[in-house]
Amino acid sequence: MTKLKVGVIFGGISEEHPVSVKSAREVAKNLDPEKYEPYWIGITKDGSWKLCDGPGEAWEDGGRPAMLSPDRSVHGLLVEDQGKYEPVRLDVVLPVLHGKLGEDGATQGLLELSGIPYAGCDVQSSALCMDKSLAYLVVDSAGIATPNFWAGTAAENVDASKFTYPVFVKPARSGSSFGVTKVSREEDLPGAIAEAAQFDSKVLIEEAVEGSEVGCAVLGNGAELTVGEPDQIRLSHGFFKIHQEDNPESGSENSTVLVPADISGQARARVQATAQTIYRALGCAGLARVDLFLLEDGTAMLNEVNTFPGLTSYSRYPRMMAAAGLPFPEMLDRMVSLALAREPR
């Protein structure tokens, strides 16, 4: 059987570079060598692209300069070889990138130009989900509850007295919990805005929602969706920020993730149904993790949508899918199949 040539892009220039590398290492452990011939494309923190042997510890020290060609006749990589660039055709790409310029539609746009099928959401849905304020507007129009929020730039004059505290201040277009601050007093708001502005020029101030944090992994295109077993985050204090932990593989100092979630069967069904509605409303395809607040009255409210969620050993998305009976290797198979089945633009 001819193996599919799979380009796996990892690393990137965002604050989530280390998480992406860890995700790629889990992909390397679980990508079936009988089915796939992987091409490991690492992006360094300064934006250099390298074709390397894999996402191991020293991947940045070796490899050859490489780039995705936007020329559809190449349909793949241009790799430097003795001063010349040689084409390497790829059948499909797994853009295992998180955050800025990886999960926000930028890489997806390059892949659209190249004509190479790729896993995950397209340009439009990636950009929409990355901007939390825009995602809230679309999801609210679909009849799903969202937090109350204000969005603007750090340079704007914000009247701190108009908010009911506590509030969360966030970069509007950033992954994970980088730059997020919980603010309990008016006088602390300017500092929190300045912190968020280090990660994005657009800042979001939103109400603190009283509810249980739950998530749902979604996989599929169009009407045919597979949902994972919902999970639940239990906090001892603060807020969930596992990617900023020193050693997240051994757990978090302030949180525990339960899979399956400790919720009723009725609540479980509501979370899964709401996640699918959000996924479709935002135009998602391939995969996404939909994070929700489960309120005391049973309402499932949108928190955020991750269009290429973490795939590390401690990540929530693969754990939810495994709990639903879809182990990591089969999940990757589905991601590849969905990418190849999607109609090219």
Number of C-alpha atoms within 10 A of each C-alpha: 5 8 13 16 18 23 26 23 25 28 29 26 19 22 19 23 21 17 23 28 27 22 24 28 19 17 21 17 11 16 19 16 12 10 14 16 17 22 19 22 28 29 23 16 16 9 12 14 23 23 25 20 16 21 24 13 9 11 19 20 9 11 19 17 17 23 19 23 21 18 13 13 11 18 22 26 23 19 22 17 11 8 7 9 14 14 18 16 16 20 19 24 23 23 23 28 30 30 24 23 16 25 29 29 22 16 20 25 16 16 24 18 16 19 21 25 26 27 24 29 26 24 19 15 22 28 23 22 27 23 21 23 25 17 23 24 12 17 20 17 11 14 11 19 18 22 17 13 17 14 17 15 16 21 12 8 9 15 10 14 11 8 16 13 16 15 21 20 29 27 29 25 23 27 24 19 15 18 21 22 22 20 20 14 14 16 11 13 22 16 13 21 26 18 20 25 21 14 21 19 15 21 31 24 27 22 17 18 18 10 16 17 23 28 31 29 28 26 25 21 21 12 8 7 15 16 20 24 23 30 26 23 19 18 16 11 9 10 15 20 16 20 20 14 13 11 11 16 13 10 14 19 16 15 17 15 21 16 21 17 21 15 16 9 10 9 17 20 14 16 28 21 15 21 28 21 16 23 27 18 18 22 17 27 25 25 27 25 25 26 23 25 24 25 14 10 7 13 17 26 24 26 20 23 28 23 32 25 26 26 22 21 16 19 19 24 28 24 26 26 24 17 15 17 13 18 15 20 16 16 18 19 16 18 21 22 17 20 25 17 12 15 7 11 8
